[in-house]
Amino acid sequence: MKQRLQALELPTLQPKWLMAGALSIALFAMLPSSQPYRVDFPTLVSSPAPEPAAPSEVEMPETLSYEVASGDSLSGIFSLIGVSQQQMVQVLEADYSVLALDTLRPGHRLNFWLDEAGNSLNKLELVLSPAHKVRFTRVEPGSFEVEESIIDGQWRTKTFEGEVHGSFARVATQAGLSVSDVANIENLFKDKVDFRRDLRAGDRFGVVRNSQFVDGQATGAHEVLAVSFMMRGREVSAFRHSDGQFYDQDGNSLQRAFLAKPFNGKYRISDHFNPRRKHPVTGRVKPHNGTDWALPGGTPLLAAGDGVVTRVENHPYAGRYVVIDHGGRYRTRYLHMSKIQVRKGQRVSRGQRIGLSGSTGRVTGPHLHYEFHINGRPVNALKADIPMASSVPRRERQGFFAESHQYRKMMGMEG
């Protein structure tokens, strides 16, 4: 495990006195005793002491900064730092609404602020990337609040082109695309292209992708804007529209609409989406980032849309849960499951069973907690502008065709 201990150096704020003038004594030559002599002393001048900065105005540096390495666990890191497992559980309780600590991987950084004795945690910051940070702050003994910071940054567009020789995945990664990009592209075209049989040696492809930067530093976040395959004179393309969905060159959707709810049947809502919900005792904001349905235990849960399973986890408060990336900017979460029937990396189709509802984690009874995220932020799945159309709306077609024309030129698909 790599660790970097930073000494907490706080400048002592003391009044600084300015003394003007130099003390000098002029010694005159011996004069006759009848003539007096005089010694002049300079006047002492002082300036008022400056007001010390208020403690709340000084940003304290972290006590310890730790870079996550391969094989690390959150429990092991807390033990190494000397923070109790009890406080780790308190932080995990605060993380329930974000579930950021389940995403720890090598290269992530944890910044700890400890008390003067060095054995109690006041604040923890998880740095996922220069654009994404999550901070846990102790607000009272045994309780932490969580705050997530997501910066839009700057997005730079780049075109990737290549010729197929062997598998598309191998050639695409060699061209500079990520494994995640390739998985999303293959999932996007699953009803249009058989990547094992349809692609032949000499077929061409092009991809337009945005990459995120913060202060000139790459964050590792990408979004595919357009993809085109030229297969022996036949073109198959996908272009992302302003609604986040992908459409072909004729404006028809390549992605099926999302399910209104990820299960069959009618069940009552036991708790609504409320990002500003307050704790009944403390009065502090404790957001509820999803919709809860009172499903009986063992009810089949369905993927809300086509996508790739990115997380299969077991959390002390969220219980067993699954996260599905639907490509573009959409992601769904399914919490408190009794059984998970998919694996990480698996491609799923809309309506496919992914597991069973349950009461795992810290709950009072069986139910489904369902979250829908757009651009990394939770939204109300019942009211948000979630794509349901099968084609680009008529009033938006002119703009869509103009943009897709530019993408095709960037990928070298037309002159």
N, C-alpha and C positions, 0 to 999 in steps of 0.2 A: 504494500500500500504506500502510495506517495502522499506525503503530507508537507505542508508549508506553514510554519507557525510564524505569525506576524506579531511582533511586540506592540503593545498598545502604548504609543508615545503621545501623551497629551501635553501640549505646551503649557507651562505654568504662567498664568497671567498676573504680572506684578506691576505696580506703579513704577514708571520710569521718570526719574527726576533729572531735569536738565539744569546744570549749574553753569552760568555764564560768567565770563571774566576770569582772570588769573590773579591769584593773590601775589602781589609784589610789594616789596619794601625797599624804598630808596634810601640808601645810606649816604648822607651828605658828608662832604669833607669836614673835618674838624673846624669849627668856627670859634671865634672868640666867645668866651663865656657870656659876654653881654648880649649876644644875638641868639634868639630862640631858634629851634629847628622843629620841623613838622613831618610826621609820617602819615601818608594818605592810604587808607584801606578801601578797596573796591566794594561796591554794593553787591550783595548776593541776590540773585534772581532765580525763582523756581517756576516751573510750569505745572498746571494741574494734572493730576493722575488721570489717564484715560479710563473710561468705563469698561470693565471686563465684559466679554461676550456672555450672554445668557447661555446656560448649559444646553437648552433646547435648540439653540441656533447652531450648535457645533455638531456636525455629523461625525459620530464616533466610528473609527475604523473597525473592521471585524477583528475579533480576537484570533480566529483561526480560519484559514481557507484550505479546503481539501478538494483535490481533483479525483474524481471517481476513476478507478482502474478496473480492469477485467477481473472478475471473481468477487468484487466487493458486494456487500449487502448493506442495507440501511442500518440494520441492527449492529453489524460489525463496525461500521463507521462511527456510530454513536458510542459504542463501547471504547473504541480507540480514542475518541475525543475526551471521554470521561463524563459524558452526559448519560443520565439514567435511562433505562428502558421505559420507565414510567413516563418520562417527558417525551420520549419517542412516540408512545401511544397517544399522548395528548396532541402531538403534532399531526399524527395520522388521522385523528378525529377531525381536526380542522381541514385536512386535505381531502376530506370526503367529497366536498363540492367541486374539487378540481381534479383530484386523482393524478397529481403531477409526480409524486414520489414513486409511483409504480413505473415510471418511464425512465428511471435512472439507467444510464449507460456510460461506458468509458468516455471520458472527455468532458462530461458534465461537471460543474463545480458547485460545492456546498460551502457557503460562508456562514460561520457561526459567530454570534455575539454572546459571550458568557458574562456572568456577573463577576464582581471583584474577586470572589473566592475561586472562580474558575470552574465550578462544578454544577452550575445551574444555567439553563439556556434562557436567554432573554429574547433572542431573535435568530431566525434561520432564513437564509436566502438560497434558493435553488436557481442556478443560472443554466438554463437549457440551451440558450443561444444568445448572441448579443441583442436579439429582438424579443426574447421571451424569458421572463423571470417570474418566479413565484416566491413571495416573502411571507413567513409566518412570524407573528409578533405576539409575545405574551401580554395579555391584557389584564390578567389577574391570576393568582395561584391556581395552577391546574387547567388553564384555559388559554388557547391561542386563537388568533384571528388570521385569516389568509387573505392575501391580496395578490392578484395576478396582473402582470404588466406585459402587454403585447404591443410592440412598436411596428407600425407599418413599414418604416424604412423606405429604401429606394429599390425599385425593381428594374433589372436590366434584361433586355431581350436578346436571345441568341438563337441561331439556327443550327441544327445538326442534320447532316446529310450522310447517307451511306448506301452501299450496295450489298445486297444479301449474298453471303457465301457461308453456308452452314446455317446455324440457328440465328433467328432474329435477335434473341436476347444477347448472345455473345457479341454480335456485330454492333448492336445498339450501345452496349456498355463500353465497348472499345471506342465508339464515337464520342463518348462523354456523358451519356445518359446514366441515371442512377438505376439501381435495381428496382426501386419503388416506381420510377417513371415507366420502366418496362412492364411491370405488373399492371399498372393502371392502363397502359396502352393496350395490352393484350386483353384485359377485361373489357375495355371500351369497344373493341372490334370482335368480341367473341361470337356475335351473331353474323358477322360479315366476312371474317377471315379465319381460316383454319391455318394457324401459324406453322403447323407441321407439314401440311399437304399443299396449301395454296401458294406459299412463297417458294420461288425457285431461284437458283443461282442467277445473278444478273438483275433481279428485280431491285428497284430503288425505293428508298424511303426518305422522308424529310420530317423534321420535328421542329416546331417553334416553341421555345420555353422561356419563361421568366424566372430569374433568380433574384433572391432578396439580399440586399446589402444594408448594413448600418454603419455609418461613418467610414465607408469604404471597405468594411470587413464583411465577407460572405457569411451568412447565417446558416446555410445549408438547406434553406427552404426553397422549393421550386414549385412552379405550376405550369403544366403543359397547356399551350394555347391552341395549337393546331398540329395535326398529324396527317400525312398523306403517303399512300403506297401506290407505286406505279408497277403493276404486275402484267408484264407482256402486253402493254398498251391499254390495260384497264386500270382506271384510277379509283381508289377507295380512300375517302378523306373524312376528317372530322374537325370541326371548328368550334371552339368554345364561344358561346354567346354571352351577353351581359348578364343573363340569369344564372350563369354558372354551368349550364347544361351544354352538352356537345350535340351538334347537328351535322348532317352530311352536306354535300355541296348543293343539294336541292332544298335544304332547310328542314329536313325531317329528323326527328330526334333519334339518336343512337342509344339513348338510355330510357328505360321504361320509367313511368312516373312512380313516385314514392307511394307506399301504402299510407293511408290516413292513420292507421294504428298497426303495430307489429303483432297482431294476434287476430284470431277469428272469434266472432261472438260479440255480445254486448256486456260490458262490465262498467260499473260506476267508477268515476274518478274520485280517489280518496284524498288527493292533495294536488293542487294546481301549481303550475310554473309561477315562481315569484322570486325574482332576483333581489328584491329588497325586503324580504321577509325578516321580521325581527324576532329575536329570542324572547319568549314570554316572560322570562325572569330578568335577564340582564338588560334587555332592551336594545342590544347590539344587533346589527344586521347580520343575519345568517342565511344566505341565499338558498333557495330551493331551485336548482337549475334544470329540473325535469318535471315530467308529469307522472303521477303515481296512479296506477289502476289497481283496483282490489281484485286481482286475479287469484283464484284458488291455486294452491300449490300443485305443480305438475301440468299446468296449462302450457301447450306448445307455444313457443315464441318464434316469430318469423323475421327474417331480414327485411327491413323496410324498403330496401332497394338493392340493385346490383352493386357489388363492391368486393373489397378484399378485407379479410379479418386481420386486423393489425395488433390486437391485444386480447389475450385470454388470461385473466388474472383472478386472484383470490385475496380480497382486502378485508381487514378486520371489521370495517364499518360498511363498505359497499358490498361485501360478500363476493360470491362468484359473479364475474361480469365479463362482457364481450364488447369490443369496440370494432366497428366496421367503417372503413374508409371508402366512400362512394365516388372517389375521383373528383377532380376539380376542387371545390371548396366545401364539400358536405361530409359529415361524419355523424354516426349514431352510436349511442351507448345503451346497454341493457344490463341493469343491476339486480342483485339479490337472487340470481338464478339458483335453482336446486341442482340442475345438471346442464353441462355445456356439451354440445354435440358438434362443434366445429373446432378447428385447430388454427393456430396463428399461421398466416400466409395463405390460407385457403380462400379461393374465389367462391363467392356465393351469389345466388340470383334472388331477385325480389320474390318474397313469399316462401323462400326456402327455410325449413326448420333449422334453428341454430341452438335450441336447448329448451329447457322447461323452467317455468316460473317457480319461485320458492321464497324462502325467508332467511337466506344466509346473510351473514353480516349482523349489524346491530339494528334490528327491526323488531316491531311488536307483533307482526303477523305477515303471512305470505302476501306479496304484491309485486308488481313490476314497476321499477323506476326507469323511465325511458327519457333519454336526452337526444336532442337534435342540435348539432353545431354547424354554424356557417362561418367560414374563415376563422376557425378556432374559438369562436365564442358561442355559448349556449343561447338558443332562441326558443320561443314558445312553439312547440311542434303543432299546436292546434290553430295558431293564428299567423305564423310566419309565412312569408312569401316563398313557399317551397314549390319547385317546378312540378307541374302536373300536366303540362301541354305536350302533345305528340309532335308538334311542329312549331317553327318560329311564327309568332303572331303576325298577321298581315301587315299591320302598321309598322312593324320592325324589320320587315324583309329587305327593304332597300339598303338600310344600314348594314344588315348582316351580310348581304351579298358583296357589298363594297369592301368590308373588312376581310371576308374570306378570299376575295380576289388578291388583296395585298399579301395575305399569308401564303397563297399559292406562288406568288412571285418570289417571296423570300425563300421558299423551299425549292425553287427552280423548276416548278411544275408548269409554268407558262412564261412566255416572254414578256 
